[in-house]
Each structure stands twice: as C-alpha cells, then as structure tokens.
Amino acid sequence: MSNKGIKSGFTPILLANLLPLFGVLAFSWDAAMVVGLYVLELGLMIFLAAGKALFAARPPKLEDESADNAPGEGQDDKGMLVGDQIKAKRGSIEVVPWLPPVYPRNIGFAKQLVFGGTVYGFIFIVSLFADILAEIRIEPIVVLSAITLFAGQLMEVYRNYIQQERYKQVTPRAVVNTPFRQGFFLVFLLFIGLPISEVLGELVNTFAGNLIELDQATVGLLPLVVGKILIDWSAFASDRGVTTSRVTNWLAGPTREGRTLPEISVPDIDPDGCVQINPRTVAKSSLFYGLWKFVFIAPWVLVLSLYIGGLFAEATGDWGWIIAPSVALLGIVLILGIDTLEYYLQYGHMEYYRYDGKIIGYDQLLEEYQWSMPKPGYRNTGIIQHRLSDRILGTKTIWMKHGWNEDKLERHIGPTTKVNQTISELSLPITSTKLRSARVPMAIAGGLVMVFFCGPAILLVASILYPETVNIEPGDMIGGVVPALFVFIFAMVGIKVWLHDRDG
C-alpha cells in the first residue's frame, strides 16, 4: 500500500483520537478521565483483536507450544492438551456469508488474548493507577469518546482486514501480538507520561501562566494525548507490514511466523472399518472438561478480584467489593464456555477409518481429514483411566500412540458409549475396557471443591445476615483464602496425577 493510502486509512483513527484532545481543551478533563478512557479503549481493542484472530487463515507454528493447563486432562498430539491440540485442527466454518470463515484452530489464541489481556492486564493497570481510576466520573462525553475510538478501529479492521482480505496473509499469533505489544506501550506511556505531564503543567503555569489561559492539568495532559496518537499510528502501520521505525517493527512481531500443513494420504478405496462418535456424548463430556478447567481458574480469578475490590473500596465504598467479583465471575463463565466449545469442536464430529495398517481421523463438521497414524500394537493402545467425565458418564476414551520421546504421536478416540464396537471396527488389540476403582481420590476431590468454594460463600452470607455474630470483612478473607488456594490447587493436581495412568 502506498504512503498516501496508509495516511488516508489512518484518518478515521486520527479523528477518533482527537476527541480526548477536544475533551482536554473544551471540558478540562483531568488525568482520571483520560486514563479511564484509554483503559476502556484498550479493553475493547483486546476483544476486537480476539475476533480478528478467529479469521486468520495461515496455520500457526506449533513447535515449543506451552501448555498452561492442568496436567492430564485431554492430553493428545505429542503431549499437548486439548486447548493447545486444537491449534492443529484443519478446516474452517462459514458462520455468515458476509464474514470470512472461522478457523477452530484459532480459538485458543483468541482465548489467551482475552484472558491474559483482561485479567492480568487489567489487574496490572488497576494496581498502577488505582487512585486515578477511582476518581473517574462516567459522563456522556466520555462514553461517546470511547465508542468513537472503538468505531474508528472497527472501521479500519473491516476495510483493511476483511475487505482487502489481509486475514489470508496472517497467523492468529501475529494478530494477537500487536494488541499485547500496543498495550505494553500504552501502559508505559501512562506510567511515565502522567508524572511528566504534571511537571510540564507546573512549568507552563510558572513561566507562561500570564500568556496561556489553560490550566495546569490541561496543558500537562496534551503530551499524553499526542503520545497515544503516535502509538496508534505505529500499530496501524505495523498491521499493514509497513515498518517505518523500530517501534513499528517491534509492534509487527514475527514476520515469518506460520507453517504449511502436510497432505494426508487417504487410499481411494472403502475403509475396512468405520466409527462415528456421537456428538451428544461429546457435548456432555465437554461440560465436564470445562468444569475441570473452572476448578483451577476460578480460585485465582476470584482472589485477584478481591484484591482489585480492595483497591477501589476506599474510594467507592462497598461497590468495589461488588463490582470486581461480578466482573470476575462473568469472565470465568466466558472462559468456561470457550473451554467447553474447544473440547466439543475437537472431538464432537469425528469419524475414524481403518485402512489395513493405519487409522485416519476425519471431521464431518469441517469436512477435512485431520490426521493419520499407523495402527498401534498391543502396548501402544488402551483405555484412558484418569478422565473423571468417563467415570461419571459411563463413557470410555481410547488412547493410541506411535513412536517414542520427541517423535511420539498420541491420539484419542472417544468419548464413546460403544467402546467394544469401536475396538472391533478399528481392530485394536485392547483386551480389557474396565476402569480401575478411584472412589477415594474422587471423594477427596469433591470434598475439596465443596469446602473451598462453599466455605467462603457461607461466611460472606452469614456476615451479611448476622453481622453482630459473624463479623468478617471481605478484605479480611484474602489472608485466609490465598494460603488455602495453594493447598487446594496442589491437592487437586495430586489427585489428578493419582488417577492418571499413561500406560492405560
């Protein structure tokens, strides 16, 4: 794209950024108003970038992929967990005709951006600027400015990313890199810009107070607004592959990231055996998978929300304790839904074919062959013993592996209620489909969940209903919840490892 085209494309974003400048000049906005506006815009941009990542057509690299998930649940494909293994999924889904197809393999990247950006980023920003954010006044002009800033970004995404089909040239990791790095620049600007703005305002007021009628705060915030415009310009240029400076080069992220999917060889004959997984069975198991992730994520988020509530409590009173946990619960429900959807898309519409010496996986929904591996021997296949969902729902999941160490490839078939038929159709050398008894660890796990989640809730309700008898402030609970959290997490991991038997 020519420089003229780039500059004209940046015009809507520039005009949107002039609204805060207008607010500073015309309405004498203070630091709280400007910082609050930029934090709100950053949150909206994170969700916008997550939406963009879903359409990125180039497959991402999977080497050195980290897995933050709890050990054992859904382990598949060279040791990766379901949340990471879906990144190897082939194919796409057309949701509506006027948007590009959505690639299920990109859901994990969007989830990481939303969770990391909103939870960790928000907590970091609130910790730095709690005193300023507590003074925010929600006025119509502030809401209008935030909507205008977001609308400018949305127009740019539709014109450049969708209409000009830039989504075909990028990977999801490249898409999520830019807002993360842009957010870092914005936080850095606020961190150093606010003190500099105060000093500049004092200097102007001291040496040019008679010449300039603007007050000290207004003059000091002008460089902050100009710096924000420069950050948006750098991100805008890097998004188009134009690296005009080291800043735009850094914002652009890795330029050669991506990979080419190898072709899957499928014989041009009818398969010797075929197994189709029931989507309803997978849907039920996906709920248990999401709930298992919930057990690990929810305590951390709730404890952090209590910390944020404490930061706002002095300025907002009891509202800080109500708003922060409510937002945290909403985020937890969102992540729970995404984890459940990931599991369902990974296994819900799979068919498995046996061709003489190999087994091939095919996704009916995506209409794509997903993988192929040699038929396993006696020691390389069995029934997964550690899945709680299989024990509760009465289903079975088969594991198969090929190779060793770095070259090990592991696949799962199921969950299914027709495990004997599956074994017969795929001609797998599995002699026993029984699950070993695990009543003790499951009872301990259930008790821990009830105590950790219900205990604090009961204490809070009791302190509200009977304040004279049970006098507990929300802030006082943090000191007791945090140590209990570590005990809870390590106990749950230990129980999961206890159940986990890799040899089936």
Phi, psi and omega in degrees: 000139180289162178299324179296318179293323179295316181295320179292326178291333180280348185304312179301321180292320179298314180297321179295324180288342179285343178298314175300323177298319177296321178295322178294317184282315188271325186247004178055049177300144177263183183299323181299319181294314183291314179297316178299321178296316182290324176294319177296317179296319179298319177297318178294323180294326178298314179293325178294317178294325177297320176295320178298321183298330181296334184265353183299123190271335182283132179294140179279161172287144180249356180294143178058031180284126181274149178237110183271358189283169179295142185293138169102316188289120175071025183293135189195158172055081178059037175087355180287152178273173184304315181300330178266326184294331179294343177293346175265004182294139178259151174098170183216167180234131175270112182278307177224151185296332187269006175237155176296163178293150178264134180258115180304332181295345182268354184299320180299321179293317178297320180295316179298322180293313182294312183292311181294320183288315185280322183278295184292317180296316181296317180297319180296315181294316180297322179297323182283320189240033183300316182297322181287315183294331180293343181264006183296136174249120181281104179244155181304323182292328178291315178298318178298320179295317179297317179296321180294317177300316180293321179297321177298317177294322181294319177297319180294320179296315182295320183285314185273314189280321185262304183297318180272005172058040176289340179299339179285346187255356188237159173260160179298327179294322178294325180292316183282343180296317186299310180295327177298314182287324177295321177297322177299316179297319182295316178297318178298319179297316179294323183294317180264338185286324181295313176298319179296321180298320178296317179296316180298318179299320178294320179296315180296318181294329182281313188263338183227026182298328181281336183269328184249125184276347180293147180283173186298315183295321181296313180297321182293330183277346181301314178298328179296317179293318179296319178298322177296321178297320179295322177296316179297322178294318179296318178294322179297315181292319181293329179294339178259009178077014179260109181258090183275350180202176177296329179295311179294326178295320179289320179295329182293334179074198181294130184266342182248022181283136180144171179207167178251128181284127177290151179286148177258120182279120180239124179300145181273050179219167176291142180291155177284337178205152182215136178229131177245129181277139179283119181301327180294321178297317179293323180299318178295317179294327180295327177296320178292323177297315178296321179293325177296318176295324179301321181300326182272327185275317188304314182301317180298313183295320180294319178296317178295326178293325175295323177296315179295318178301323177294326179294325181270347189298321183295326182270329187249356182075218183291344181298328179298322180287338181271314186291312185299309177296328179296315177296321179298317179297321177298317178295321179296317178298321179296313179295321177300317178296320180292317178299318178297317179296320179301312181298317182295316179293332180288319188239347192294331185236032183274143169237148182234128182246143174249121176241098177049262187261012180214162179239136184237135177261135182228134179260116181292321182294316182272348180056048181219139168288132188261320182198166178215138178209152178298148178298128187286157175274189186298319183275356186250021177205157180175189180260130178293129185263342193262359183278118179295325181297322178295321181290324182280320185270350181077022179261172177225147177233130182263136173251145176224142177220157180217131180088181184222158175053236185292335182266008182290134176238123182237135179229154178241144175237121183128193001288148182216151175267354181245060186291323180294319177295322179296315179299319181292314182296322182267359177054053181267140182278061179253123185262337182226135179245013182281148174260130180292152183298136179217038183293321184295306180296326179292322178294319178296317180298315179298320178295319178297317180298315181297316183293314186291318185275321184277329182302303178300323180296318179296319179296319180295314179297319180295322179293333178280317182283323183232069184297332181286327181274313182248100183254088182232122175272148179305322181294329180291339183283338184299318181299330179269330183287321185298310176300320179297328179298314180296318178298318181297311182297312181295324178294317180294320177297318178298320178295320180295317177295324177301317181285334190284126177227102187291336181274005181072000000 
